[in-house]
Structure formats: structure tokens, C-alpha cells
Amino acid sequence: MQYLLEHFGVAVSAITGVLAARGKQIDLFGVVVLALVTALGGGTLRDLMLGSTPVFWIHDPRYLVNAAVTAILTFYLVRFHALPMLVLLVADAFALALFTIIGTQKGMSHSPAAVVAVAMGVITGVAGGIARDLLIGEIPLVFRRHIYLYATAAFGGASFYILLESWETAARTNMMVGVAATLLLRLAGIRWRIALPLFRPKAEESAPGEQRPNRP
């Protein structure tokens, strides 16, 4: 069951990679590259950082085939039919939740440090999207306020999963609850537009070396 869900997550992530290419004048090859980076980038970076080689899609090329075929089908489909954004948002939130918990699990299997496992979970969930946005010259969505609890949801879900594992309950139950917690955080952020505070430093009264005007 988990294997099928992972492929679903890869397919959804590939679709979001294709949609990111809209209006960028990118050909089919470029679209497929963006889809592959989005769907496989986070897990690839995680495996490389953990020294788990060959990386997961080399060990099982069906992930690579899934992402590439999904990208090509989406490339032609969106020319004739617009994908419902609400459905895509929910599916993308599920992919984020699933990848986050899978990454956290793999981090735990390689390091006893909880902070490492959480970091691997967040990286697995969001790194592919960051790489995609950088390739198309955009500020990554995870750094934008209007994305509403994206990386934050991954961090919260991964941390909650670590707590569940420390209580030593059933492994499958922990995974399901961890995915659900991450998904709910993300959907709540979208529904109620919850966002972290923006970085707005206080402006200096005058630039260095600039003389202040005389006051009467």
C-alpha cells in the first residue's frame, strides 16, 4: 500500500512541476526535467546526504518512469483541459505529507538524532520544489508568504511523527497519523491563510554617511 501511495505522490509532484512551466516558454524536454526535479529532487538530496546509494529512483527506476510519463501526459492534457486547482492543491498537500514522513523514517534509520530525522523529512518534502523554482528563475514557493504553511507543515508533521515513534506505538499507525497531521496542517494553512510573520526590518532613519536635515 505504501509503495502505491509513494507512486501517487511522485505523479502529483510531477504534475506540479509541469504546471510551474506555464508561461515560461519551455519545450517538452524542459518540462520533463522540471517534473523530474520536482518529483525526485527531495528524495535524491536526502539519499545523497545520508550516503544511501544508489538513490531510490536508481534502485527502482519505476519512480523515474512514473514521473516522466506523468509529465508528458500532463504536458498535452493541459492544452485541452484545465486541471482543477483545488483538487491539485489537496493532492499536492498529500504528497508533501507522505514524502515528509517517508523522509523522516529514512532519517531515523540512519541517525539516532531526532533533529537529523526532522531535517531529512523537511528536505524530502520541499527540496524538489525549491530546485524547480530556482531552475525557472523564481523565488521558491516555500519562501513566499502566500504559500501558507508548506515547509512549516512538513516540520510540524515530522516533529510529531518523531514523538509518536518515541512512544513506541504501532509503526504503521504512527506513519498514518504523521501523514494526517502534516496534511491537516497544510490544509488548515490553505483554508485559513495561516502564514508566518514576514521579515520586515526597521528602516534606518538615515543611510550611513548621510547628513540629517536641520530642524527649525
C-alpha positions in Angstrom: 0.0 0.0 0.0 2.8 2.4 0.9 4.5 1.7 -2.4 1.4 2.7 -4.3 1.0 5.9 -2.3 4.6 6.8 -3.0 4.0 6.5 -6.7 0.8 8.6 -6.3 2.9 11.3 -4.6 5.6 11.1 -7.3 2.9 11.6 -10.0 1.3 14.5 -8.3 4.6 16.2 -7.7 5.5 15.7 -11.4 2.2 17.4 -12.4 3.0 20.4 -10.2 6.4 20.6 -11.9 4.7 20.7 -15.3 2.3 23.4 -14.2 5.2 25.5 -12.9 6.4 25.8 -16.5 3.3 27.6 -17.7 4.2 30.9 -19.4 7.9 30.2 -19.3 8.3 29.3 -23.0 9.8 25.9 -22.1 9.7 23.0 -24.5 8.7 19.4 -23.8 12.2 18.3 -22.7 12.4 21.2 -20.3 9.0 20.4 -18.9 10.0 16.8 -18.2 13.2 18.0 -16.5 11.2 20.3 -14.2 8.8 17.4 -13.4 11.6 15.0 -12.6 13.4 17.6 -10.4 10.1 18.3 -8.5 9.1 14.7 -8.0 12.5 13.1 -7.3 14.7 16.0 -6.2 13.9 15.9 -2.5 14.4 12.2 -2.1 17.6 12.3 -4.2 19.1 15.0 -2.0 18.1 13.1 1.1 19.7 9.9 0.0 22.9 11.6 -1.0 23.2 13.4 2.3 22.6 10.2 4.2 25.0 8.2 2.0 22.2 5.9 0.9 23.3 5.0 -2.6 22.2 4.2 -5.2 19.5 6.7 -4.7 15.9 5.5 -4.6 15.0 6.0 -8.2 18.1 4.3 -9.5 17.4 1.4 -7.2 13.8 1.3 -8.5 13.6 3.0 -11.9 9.8 2.8 -11.9 9.7 6.1 -9.9 11.6 7.7 -12.8 9.3 6.3 -15.4 6.3 7.3 -13.4 7.4 10.9 -13.2 8.4 11.1 -16.9 5.3 9.6 -18.2 3.1 11.7 -16.0 4.9 14.8 -17.2 4.4 14.0 -20.9 0.7 13.2 -20.4 0.2 16.4 -18.4 2.1 18.5 -21.0 -0.5 17.5 -23.6 -3.5 17.3 -21.4 -3.4 20.9 -20.1 -3.6 22.1 -23.7 -7.2 20.9 -23.9 -8.4 20.7 -20.3 -7.6 22.9 -17.2 -6.8 20.9 -14.1 -9.0 21.8 -11.1 -6.7 23.8 -8.8 -8.5 22.7 -5.6 -8.1 19.1 -6.3 -4.4 19.6 -7.3 -3.8 21.6 -4.0 -5.2 18.8 -1.9 -3.3 16.1 -3.8 -0.1 18.2 -3.6 -0.6 18.6 0.2 -1.0 14.8 0.5 2.3 14.3 -1.5 4.1 16.7 0.8 2.8 14.9 3.9 3.7 11.5 2.6 7.2 12.5 1.4 7.9 14.2 4.7 7.1 11.2 6.8 9.0 8.8 4.5 12.0 11.1 4.6 11.7 11.3 8.4 11.6 7.5 8.6 14.7 7.2 6.5 16.5 9.8 8.6 15.7 7.9 11.7 17.1 4.7 10.2 20.4 6.4 9.6 20.8 8.6 12.6 19.7 8.5 16.3 19.4 12.3 16.4 15.8 13.5 16.1 16.9 16.8 14.6 18.5 14.9 11.7 15.4 12.9 11.0 13.2 16.0 11.0 15.6 17.7 8.7 15.5 14.8 6.3 11.7 14.8 6.4 11.5 18.5 5.5 14.2 18.2 2.8 12.3 15.2 1.2 9.1 17.2 1.2 10.2 20.6 -0.1 13.7 20.4 -1.7 12.3 19.3 -5.1 10.0 22.3 -5.3 12.9 24.6 -4.3 15.1 23.2 -7.1 12.3 23.5 -9.6 11.7 27.2 -8.8 15.4 28.0 -8.9 15.6 26.5 -12.4 12.9 28.7 -13.7 14.3 31.8 -12.0 11.6 32.2 -9.3 11.8 32.8 -5.6 11.0 29.3 -4.2 7.4 28.9 -3.2 8.3 27.7 0.3 9.8 31.2 1.0 6.7 33.1 0.0 4.1 34.1 2.5 1.1 33.2 0.4 2.1 29.5 0.1 0.6 29.1 3.7 2.4 26.6 6.0 4.3 24.5 3.4 7.7 23.8 4.9 6.2 24.7 8.3 3.7 21.9 7.9 6.5 19.5 7.0 8.5 20.5 10.0 5.5 20.1 12.3 4.4 16.8 10.9 8.0 15.4 11.0 8.4 16.5 14.6 5.0 15.0 15.6 6.0 11.7 14.0 9.2 11.6 16.0 7.2 12.0 19.2 4.9 9.2 18.1 7.8 6.9 17.5 9.2 7.7 20.9 6.0 6.3 22.4 6.6 3.0 20.6 3.2 2.5 19.2 2.5 0.6 16.0 4.8 1.7 13.2 2.0 1.7 10.5 -0.3 3.7 12.8 2.5 6.2 13.5 3.0 6.7 9.8 -0.7 7.2 9.1 -1.1 9.7 12.0 2.1 11.5 11.0 0.9 11.9 7.4 -2.5 13.0 8.6 -1.0 15.6 10.9 1.1 17.1 8.2 -1.8 17.1 5.7 -4.1 18.8 8.2 -1.5 21.5 9.0 -1.1 22.2 5.3 -4.8 22.2 4.5 -5.5 24.4 7.5 -2.9 26.9 6.3 -4.6 27.0 2.9 -8.1 27.2 4.3 -7.5 29.9 6.9 -4.5 31.5 5.1 -2.2 30.9 8.1 1.3 32.2 7.5 4.5 33.0 9.5 5.4 36.7 10.0 7.3 38.4 7.2 10.8 39.7 7.6 10.4 43.4 7.8 13.5 45.1 9.4 13.0 48.6 10.7 14.3 51.1 8.2 17.2 53.3 9.4 16.4 57.0 9.7 19.4 57.8 7.5 21.8 55.9 5.5 25.5 55.7 6.7 27.3 59.0 5.9 24.1 60.8 5.1 23.6 64.1 6.8 20.2 64.7 8.6 18.4 67.8 7.6 18.5 70.7 10.0 15.4 71.1 12.1 14.0 74.6 12.8 
